[in-house]
Amino acid sequence: MRASLLLLIPLLGCPTVGGDDDDSTPRVEIVDDDDDSTDPLEDGTPVSVPGSFAVDCAESEPNDAPVFAGTTNTADPPWDDATDCGAIGGTGAVLGMTGRIDRLVQNSWEGDTDTFVFTVDAEMTAEITLQWDPLQGDFDARVWCPVGTSWVDAADSGLATASSPEQAEAGPISAGDSCYVIVAGYAGPVADYTIWLEVD
């Protein structure tokens, strides 16, 4: 009898825990088909984009992050395919990153993601803004910088909220550090985006 019960354990498996990919939560995918509309969404209030940046950095595919399916989590940097924006420093609008999220899996980062990497010349604290067009739904970003042997979001999750546009202070970022940025669509239609760093 005991042997029979032991043989049944592999067949029954382990208990499962509900999550974003439960059958009760339908998977809704939006793909860029030249129709940037979904169900009607309220537009956010845009902020003024600087007229120019000290460094302009347009995403170059492939540059996806390794996102865990159905989540808003990624493997830690470094990410080999990140678009390299080079070194930044000084004050004002020091870096502008642009691209397009052309595939969204609603309520996760499982769709298209774009990643960038930049290196700071001197210690800085920056105001970072993520804005997308059309300004509907919810786009997110993270700014992963090294702290010892770990990676920490220098924006303290402030670019992954329900607001539009997303804005947060990031830093201080130490001189010589290379930081990785991920931009992802969480909800809403496909869209172009700009994410920029301004230093006082």
C-alpha positions as CSV (number, residue, x, y, z in Angstrom):
1,M,0.0,0.0,0.0
2,R,2.8,2.5,1.0
3,A,4.6,1.7,-2.3
4,S,1.4,2.4,-4.2
5,L,1.0,5.8,-2.6
6,L,4.7,6.7,-3.3
7,L,4.1,5.9,-7.0
8,L,1.1,8.3,-7.1
9,I,3.1,11.4,-5.8
10,P,4.9,12.1,-9.2
11,L,1.5,11.8,-10.9
12,L,-0.2,14.3,-8.6
13,G,2.6,16.9,-8.7
14,C,3.2,19.7,-6.3
15,P,0.7,22.3,-5.2
16,T,0.4,25.3,-7.6
17,V,0.2,28.9,-6.6
18,G,-2.0,31.3,-8.5
19,G,-0.4,34.1,-10.4
20,D,-0.7,36.5,-13.3
21,D,-0.8,33.6,-15.8
22,D,-3.8,31.8,-14.2
23,D,-6.4,30.5,-16.6
24,S,-8.8,32.9,-14.9
25,T,-6.8,35.8,-16.2
26,P,-7.1,35.9,-20.0
27,R,-3.9,36.6,-21.9
28,V,-4.3,39.7,-24.0
29,E,-1.7,40.5,-26.6
30,I,-1.4,43.8,-28.5
31,V,0.8,43.7,-31.6
32,D,1.8,46.6,-33.8
33,D,-0.5,46.4,-36.8
34,D,-0.5,50.1,-37.7
35,D,-3.7,50.5,-35.6
36,D,-2.5,52.0,-32.3
37,S,-5.9,51.7,-30.6
38,T,-7.4,49.3,-28.1
39,D,-10.4,49.9,-25.9
40,P,-10.8,53.6,-25.3
41,L,-8.3,54.8,-22.6
42,E,-8.0,58.2,-21.0
43,D,-5.0,60.1,-22.2
44,G,-2.3,61.1,-19.7
45,T,-1.1,64.7,-19.4
46,P,2.3,65.0,-21.2
47,V,5.3,66.9,-19.9
48,S,7.6,69.0,-22.0
49,V,10.4,67.0,-23.7
50,P,13.7,68.9,-23.8
51,G,14.5,70.4,-27.2
52,S,17.8,68.5,-27.4
53,F,20.0,66.1,-25.4
54,A,23.8,66.0,-24.9
55,V,23.6,62.4,-26.0
56,D,20.8,61.0,-28.2
57,C,20.5,57.2,-28.1
58,A,18.0,55.4,-30.4
59,E,17.3,51.8,-29.6
60,S,18.8,49.2,-31.9
61,E,17.2,45.7,-32.1
62,P,17.7,43.1,-30.9
63,N,17.8,44.6,-27.4
64,D,15.2,42.7,-25.4
65,A,15.7,41.9,-21.7
66,P,15.3,38.4,-20.3
67,V,11.9,38.8,-18.8
68,F,10.3,35.9,-16.8
69,A,7.0,34.9,-18.5
70,G,3.9,36.6,-17.1
71,T,5.8,38.9,-14.7
72,T,7.4,42.3,-14.4
73,N,10.7,40.6,-13.4
74,T,13.9,40.2,-15.3
75,A,17.2,38.4,-14.9
76,D,19.9,40.7,-13.5
77,P,22.1,42.8,-15.9
78,P,24.4,42.9,-17.6
79,W,22.4,42.3,-20.8
80,D,24.6,41.6,-23.8
81,D,22.1,43.1,-26.4
82,A,21.4,46.4,-24.6
83,T,21.8,49.4,-26.9
84,D,25.1,51.2,-25.8
85,C,24.6,54.9,-25.2
86,G,28.2,55.5,-24.2
87,A,29.4,57.9,-21.5
88,I,27.3,60.7,-20.1
89,G,28.0,63.6,-17.8
90,G,27.5,67.3,-17.1
91,T,24.2,69.0,-16.4
92,G,21.0,69.7,-18.2
93,A,19.3,67.1,-20.5
94,V,22.3,64.7,-20.5
95,L,20.7,61.7,-22.2
96,G,17.7,60.9,-24.3
97,M,16.7,57.4,-25.2
98,T,14.1,56.6,-27.8
99,G,12.3,53.6,-29.3
100,R,9.1,51.8,-29.9
101,I,7.4,49.0,-27.9
102,D,5.6,47.2,-30.7
103,R,4.1,44.2,-28.8
104,L,2.5,44.2,-25.4
105,V,1.2,41.3,-23.3
106,Q,-1.3,43.1,-21.0
107,N,-0.4,43.3,-17.3
108,S,3.1,41.9,-17.7
109,W,6.5,42.8,-19.4
110,E,6.4,39.7,-21.5
111,G,6.0,41.6,-24.8
112,D,8.6,43.7,-26.5
113,T,11.1,45.3,-24.2
114,D,14.0,47.7,-25.0
115,T,17.2,47.9,-23.0
116,F,20.0,50.5,-22.9
117,V,23.3,50.9,-21.1
118,F,25.2,54.1,-20.2
119,T,28.3,55.0,-18.1
120,V,28.5,58.1,-16.0
121,D,31.6,60.3,-16.0
122,A,31.1,61.7,-12.6
123,E,28.7,61.0,-9.7
124,M,25.2,62.2,-10.5
125,T,21.6,62.3,-9.4
126,A,19.2,62.6,-12.3
127,E,15.5,63.3,-12.7
128,I,14.3,60.6,-15.2
129,T,11.1,60.9,-17.2
130,L,9.5,58.2,-19.4
131,Q,6.8,59.4,-21.8
132,W,5.1,57.5,-24.6
133,D,2.8,58.4,-27.6
134,P,-0.1,57.8,-27.5
135,L,0.1,58.5,-23.8
136,Q,-2.4,55.8,-22.8
137,G,-2.2,52.8,-20.6
138,D,1.0,52.2,-18.6
139,F,4.7,51.9,-19.7
140,D,7.3,51.1,-17.1
141,A,11.1,51.5,-16.8
142,R,13.9,50.5,-14.4
143,V,17.4,51.9,-14.1
144,W,19.7,49.1,-12.7
145,C,23.0,50.3,-11.4
146,P,25.7,48.2,-9.6
147,V,26.1,48.4,-5.8
148,G,28.8,46.0,-4.8
149,T,28.0,42.7,-6.3
150,S,24.3,43.5,-6.6
151,W,22.1,45.5,-8.9
152,V,19.8,48.1,-7.5
153,D,17.1,50.2,-9.2
154,A,18.5,53.7,-8.9
155,A,14.9,55.1,-9.4
156,D,13.6,52.9,-6.5
157,S,10.7,51.6,-8.7
158,G,9.5,55.1,-9.3
159,L,9.4,54.5,-13.0
160,A,7.1,51.5,-12.7
161,T,3.9,53.0,-11.2
162,A,0.4,53.7,-12.6
163,S,1.1,57.3,-13.5
164,S,1.6,58.7,-17.0
165,P,4.1,59.9,-17.7
166,E,6.5,58.1,-15.3
167,Q,8.9,60.4,-13.4
168,A,11.4,59.7,-10.6
169,E,14.8,60.8,-9.2
170,A,17.6,58.3,-9.7
171,G,20.8,58.3,-7.8
172,P,23.3,59.1,-6.6
173,I,25.0,57.1,-9.4
174,S,28.7,56.6,-8.8
175,A,31.4,57.8,-11.2
176,G,32.4,55.1,-13.6
177,D,29.2,53.0,-13.1
178,S,27.5,51.5,-16.0
179,C,23.7,51.4,-15.6
180,Y,21.1,49.4,-17.5
181,V,17.7,50.7,-18.5
182,I,14.7,48.6,-19.4
183,V,11.6,50.1,-21.0
184,A,8.5,47.9,-21.2
185,G,4.8,48.2,-22.0
186,Y,2.6,47.0,-19.1
187,A,-0.8,47.9,-20.4
188,G,-2.5,49.8,-23.3
189,P,-1.6,50.1,-27.0
190,V,1.8,49.9,-28.7
191,A,3.6,53.2,-28.6
192,D,6.8,55.2,-29.3
193,Y,8.6,56.4,-26.2
194,T,11.3,58.8,-25.0
195,I,13.1,58.3,-21.7
196,W,15.5,61.0,-20.6
197,L,17.8,62.1,-17.8
198,E,18.1,65.6,-16.6
199,V,20.8,66.8,-14.1
200,D,20.6,70.1,-12.2
